[in-house]
């Protein structure tokens, strides 16, 4: 991984121990409770894939769609997910993390691609 700055806010990325969830995997609460969660890989917008925990999967629709470059009022959420597979490996791993945005680099790149594909 060559990225050293967040693709959204341009803050310096840090290496951090994370869970498999690409959205909340760097959150301290998630790190304390990750063994309680189930994880699955989904194909979402523009053919991109995300691994999400069962909480983030259900909560995804609470994001403001404009965060991903979609027009205001666009309905986003689990109805847009194409299940790929369950993730059984719950081991912690190292990944880059933006301390300002609070997300793993993999999720930040997902958001960046959505914005670009949506012309934002």
Secondary structure, 3 states (H helix, E strand, C coil): CCCCECCCCCCEEEEEEECCCCCCCCCHHHHHHHHHCCEEEEECHHHCEEEEEHHHHHHHHHCCHHHHCCCCCCCCCHHHCEEEEEECCCCCEEEEEECCCCEEHHHHHHHHHHHHHCCC
